[in-house]
Amino acid sequence: MDLGTHALCIKDMAGLLKPYTAEEMVSRIKESCDLPLGLHCHATTGLSTATLMKAIDAGVDMIDTSISS
């Protein structure tokens, strides 16, 4: 069934997603779905850089990054 979805995005608004959890999550989603997958992480806990790197290793298609002003 086509529901009109063009992409999926994992939103880690609290910055709690751990790197190896992200790697497993991205890998499993990519195995079961052909949609582009994005990841948005906040740096609240300092995990975002490592989390994004493991997600990139697992094949995430898009990432959101930012720096403090």
Phi, psi and omega per residue, in radians:
M1 nan 2.282 3.119
D2 -1.623 1.982 3.129
L3 -1.755 0.117 3.083
G4 1.441 0.274 3.133
T5 -1.368 2.311 -3.119
H6 -1.863 -0.385 -3.112
A7 -2.863 2.813 3.043
L8 -2.066 2.628 3.091
C9 -2.448 2.264 3.023
I10 -1.546 2.171 -3.120
K11 -1.921 2.010 3.099
D12 -1.896 1.291 -3.018
M13 -1.216 -0.395 -3.134
A14 -1.698 -0.124 -3.127
G15 1.262 0.511 -3.076
L16 -1.738 -0.121 -3.106
L17 -1.257 2.135 -3.108
K18 -1.502 2.654 -3.032
P19 -0.966 -0.860 -3.078
Y20 -1.294 -0.454 3.026
T21 -1.192 -0.738 3.096
A22 -1.084 -0.747 3.135
E23 -1.042 -0.792 3.134
E24 -1.165 -0.756 -3.130
M25 -1.077 -0.835 -3.138
V26 -1.094 -0.783 3.131
S27 -1.012 -0.795 -3.114
R28 -1.191 -0.707 3.110
I29 -1.136 -0.773 -3.136
K30 -1.105 -0.575 3.100
E31 -1.196 -0.540 -2.999
S32 -1.859 -0.021 -3.022
C33 -2.573 2.457 3.137
D34 -1.679 -0.009 -3.133
L35 -1.280 2.597 3.019
P36 -1.059 2.469 -3.073
L37 -2.098 2.251 3.111
G38 -1.988 2.811 3.095
L39 -2.381 2.245 3.110
H40 -2.088 2.084 -3.118
C41 -2.172 2.426 2.960
H42 -1.661 2.675 -3.061
A43 -1.672 0.406 -3.070
T44 -0.924 -0.744 -3.065
T45 -1.758 -0.068 -3.118
G46 1.497 0.106 -3.106
L47 -1.568 -0.206 -2.908
S48 -1.067 -0.730 -3.101
T49 -1.103 -0.845 3.126
A50 -1.136 -0.674 3.126
T51 -1.114 -0.790 3.115
L52 -1.100 -0.702 3.139
M53 -1.102 -0.744 3.121
K54 -1.196 -0.608 3.087
A55 -1.165 -0.676 3.074
I56 -1.097 -0.763 3.093
D57 -1.021 -0.573 -3.103
A58 -1.486 -0.111 3.053
G59 1.819 0.291 3.096
V60 -1.029 2.527 -3.042
D61 -1.557 -0.550 -3.075
M62 -2.459 2.541 3.001
I63 -2.326 2.637 2.995
D64 -1.826 2.318 3.097
T65 -2.231 2.795 3.087
S66 -2.783 2.890 3.039
I67 -2.285 2.776 3.081
S68 -1.280 2.624 -3.113
S69 -1.392 nan nan
